[in-house]
Amino acid sequence: MAESLVFIIVSLIKSVVLVSLIMVSVMIGVYLERRILGFIQLRYGPNRCGPYGILQSVADGIKLFCKQDITLPVTEKTIYILAPLIAGVTALFPFVAIPFADKIAPDTITLFGKVFDLTKYSLNRGVIADLPGGVLFILAVSSLSVYGVLLAGWSSDNKYSFLGAMRVASQMLSYELFLGISIMGVLMITGSIRMTEIVEAQKHMWFVVYQPLGFILYMIAGFAEACRTPFDLIECENELGSGFNTEYSSMKFALFYLAEYIHIITISAIAVTLFLGGWQGPWLPSGIWFIIKVACLFIFFIWVRGTYPRVRFDQLMSVGWKYLFPIAMANLIATGICVLFL
């Protein structure tokens, strides 16, 4: 009983700390995106709210919280209200199995007058749950976010919202296939689907060296999964008005906005874990290295948005199925041959 209580307490502390860091990261990410896009496009970014505009994200949050929350007289009111919550909450699920640091606690602690071994269930490691099938868990829960978007577009009783939701479904479901195939090479080299073991296998060499094509394919699929430029077709204003979230306002809209940036952090964190050595690095603490690597990929997402235009929907699907899928399969077969004979 006491051991179960310790497990719950430690896991809860990890969860609260990690979710708090993610929320702060989203605020910082929104500010960075506006400043970097302003620099790329030769214009001012936010520069009024606080020094250098650093309080702009806080002002946006207050504005969204204070705006009138309009609920439409739709036929499925419950689903209409739950859809933003589903999108926001499911975006956090993958972080359960993503290791963000190496060792964050001693091997044993004394609690309730008894010594507890934290190495059991990896409670002393920088991961909420070191699952044996961590990669499968992440791929499974990542696909749940599409339900929030689909339900939002359908329950809004708006044809433009529904069209935007269908675009999201076809886009995300298609590119999830390429994303899964792109990381299969890493799993074949490692021989494990536990996230911490994949990180430890990169102690001497990052897998991006062995799988450069897999990394490139993963990042392309990641842009489509996060619905970011040049694949941000769910927000194609000139065709959809706004997209699946047209009929949402106030905090309901904020949850969709929050989920988008959490997805970027998630895609970056998975890429860091599978291809860029995870928390490993010299001199600095492991958690700091993980944050630095994720921040670099996040900035890369911003740079691409400020550089490339949006593609057409038919181009998106054509590139995925005609080019990315065969390339991903060829990379997978070549990796299998190398693992088998080398």
N, C-alpha and C positions, 0 to 999 in steps of 0.2 A: 504493500500500500504506500509506504513512504517512498519507495523507489519510483513508483508511478507518479507520485506528487512532484518529486524532483524533476522528472522528465517533463511534466506539464509546465512547471514553473520556468525551467531553462528554455524550453521551446517557445513559451509565451514571451519571455524577455527578448529572445532573438527576433521573434516576429514583430514586436512593437518597435524595436530599434530599426529593423530593416525597412518596415513600412514608413517610418518617420523619415529615414534617409531618402527613400524613393520620392516621397512627397516634396522634400526640400530640393531634391535633384530636379524634379519637374519644374519647380519655380525658377531655379537657376537656369535650366535648359531653355525655358521660354524667353528669359532675358537674353541669354547668349544668342539664341536664334535671331532675335530682333536686332541686336547689335551687329552681329556678323553679317546678316543680310544687308543691313544699312551700309556697312563698309564695302561689301561686294558691289552693291548697286549705286555707290557714290551718293548716298543720302544720309541724313541723320537717323539714327535709331532712337530709342527712348532716352530722353535726356531732361525730363521735367520732374518726375517723381523721385526725389532723393538724389544724392550725388551720382552723376552719370546715369541717372534713370534706374538705379538698382532696385527701387521700390515699385517699379512698374508692374511686376507680376503680382505683388501684394494688392496694388490698386485694382488690377483686373479681377482678382479673386473677390474683393469687396464689392466691386460693381456687379459681378454675376450673382453674388449672394443676395444683393439688395434689389435686383431687378424683379419685376412682377413675374410670378410663376403662373403661366397660363396653361391650363389643362383643357384640351379640346373635348368636345362632346362626341368622342369616338365610340365605336361599338364595343371595343375591348379595352376599357379604361385601365383595368388592372395590369394588363400586359404593357400598355402604353407607359405606365408609371414604372414598372419593374425593368423595362428594357435598358435604360441608362445605368441602373444599378448592376444589372448582369454584365454589361460591357465594362464598367469600372472595376468590379470585383474580380472577374475572370482574368483581367489583365495582370493581376498580382499573383495568380496561382503559380506560374512557372518559377517564381523566386523561392518557392519551398525547397526545390532541389538544386538550385544554382549555388555552388560554393563561392563565397565572396572573400574568404580569408583562410589561412591555414589553421593555426592553433590560437584560439582566443581565450582559453581558460585553462587552469591547471588540470592535471589528470584526475585529481580527487579533491573533494570539498567536504567539510564537516557541517552537517545540517541536522537539526533536531537531535543533537548529541550522537550522531552516527556518521561514519565516513562513507561517502558515496563515490563510486567509480564513474567519472564522467566520460571515460573512453568508451563505455558501453553506449550503443546507439550514436556514437560520435558526438556526444553532447559538448565536448571541448573543442570541436571544430567549427569553422566559420561557415556553417550551413545549417539551415533549420532542420532538414531531414535528409540524411545521407542515404538515399534510397538505392537499393541494388539495381533497379531499373529506372534510374533518374532520367536518362535520355527519353525513354518511352513515355514517362510521366509528363515531361515537358512538352513533347510533341502532342500528346493527347489533350492536355489542358489548354494549350495554346489555341487549338482549333475551336474551343468553346466560345471565344470572343465573337465569332461570326453570328452566334445565336442572338446576342444583344442587338446587333445591327439589323439583322433580318426581322426580328420582332418589332424593332422601332419603326422600320419602314413600312411593315405590313399594318401595324396597329394605328399608324398615323392617319389612315384613310385618305392618303394623298398619293396620286399616281406618280408624281415626281419623286416623292420619298420612296415609294415602292420600287421604282426604276433604279434609284440609287442603291437600295438595299440589294437588289438582284445583281447589280454590278459588283458590289462588294463580295457577295457569295461566290460568284463565278471566278472573280479575281483571286480571292484568298484560298479557295479550295484548290484551284489549279496550281498556284505557286507553293502551296504547302507540300505538294507532291515533289516538286523540284528541290525544295528546302530539305525535305527528308532524305532524298537521294544524295544530295550534296554532302551531307555529313556521314553517310554510310562508310566512306573511305576511312574517316577517322576511327570509326568503331571497328573496322576490319584491322587496322594497324594496331589498335590498343587491345582488342580482344575483350573489351568490357563495355558495358553501358552504364556503369556507375560514374557519375560526374567527377567525384574526387579522384578516382583512379585514372581518369583521362587526363586530369591536370597533372598528377604526379608522373605520368608517363612522358610529359613534356619537360622533364627536369633538365635534360641536356640539349634538346632541340624542339622548338615549337613545331606543331603539326602544319602550320601554314607553309613551311619549307617543303614538307612531303606532299602536301595537298594544296598547292597554289590555285589550281583550277577549281577545286572544291570550295575554297574560300571565296573566290570570285563569284561562283554560282550561288553560294549561300547568301552573299551580300545583295546580289541582284534580287533573289527571292525575298530577302529580308525587306528590301524597299517596297516590294509589292505587298508583303504581309502587313507592314506598318502603314501601307497606303500613303507613301511619301512620294514626292516628286522624284522621277518623272511618271510615277504610277499613282498619283493622287486623284484618280478618276471618280472617287466617291464624293469629291468636293468640286466637281466641274460646274462652276456657277453658271456659265453661259448655256449649259444644257439642262441642269437639274435644279437651278435655283440655289440650293445649298447641298442637297443630297439627302441621305436617309434621315438626317437630323433637322430637316427644314421646319418641322412643326414643334420643335423643342426650344425652350428658353430657360433662362435663369440657371439654377443648379443642375437641372436635367441636362442641359446643353454642356455645362461645365464637366459633368461626368464623362461625356463622350470626348470632350477636349482633353481631359486628364488621361483617359484610356489611350488616346493616340500617342501621347508622349511616353507613357509607361511602356507601350509596345516598342518604341524606339530603344528605350533603355534595356528592355528584355532582349531584343534582337542583338544589341551590342554586347550584353553580358554573356549570352550564349556563344557568340562569336569569339569573345575573349577566352571563354572556358575551353572551347573545343579546338581553337586554332592558334591562339596567341599566348598560350602558357598559363592562363588563369591568373592566380594571385602571385605567381612566381616572378622574382626579380631581385637584383642585388641591392644591398644597403637599406632600402626603405622597408617598413613593415608590409606584410603581405596584403593587408586590406587596402593600403594606400596604392600599391601597384595595380590592384584590381580597379580601383576608382579611376586612376590615370588612364588605363587602357580603355575603359568604357567611355570616359570623357572624350578621348581622341576619336573613337568611332562615332560618338554622338556629333561631334563637330564635323566629321566627314559627311554625315547625313545632312547637316545644314549647308555645307559647301555644295553638295550636289543640288540641293533645292535652289540655291542662288545661281547655278550654272546652266542647268539643263531644262528645256521646256517640257511640258506635259505631252505625252504621246496619246494617240487615239486609242480607243478601246480595242478596235480590231487589231491594231499593231501590237498592243499588249498581249493579247491572246495568241497572235500569230508567232511572236518572238518566243513565247513560252513553250508552245507545243511543237513548233517546227524546228527550233534551234536549241533552246536550253535543255529540253528533255533528252534529245539524242546526245548532246554533249555530256550531260550528267550521267547518262547510262554508259557512255564510252569511258568516262573517267572512273566509274565504279568498276567496270570490267577490267580496265588497265590496273587499277589498284589491287583487285583480287588476284590477277596474274602475278604482280610483283610480290604480294604477300605470300603467295603459294610457292614461288620458285626462288625468291631472294632471301 
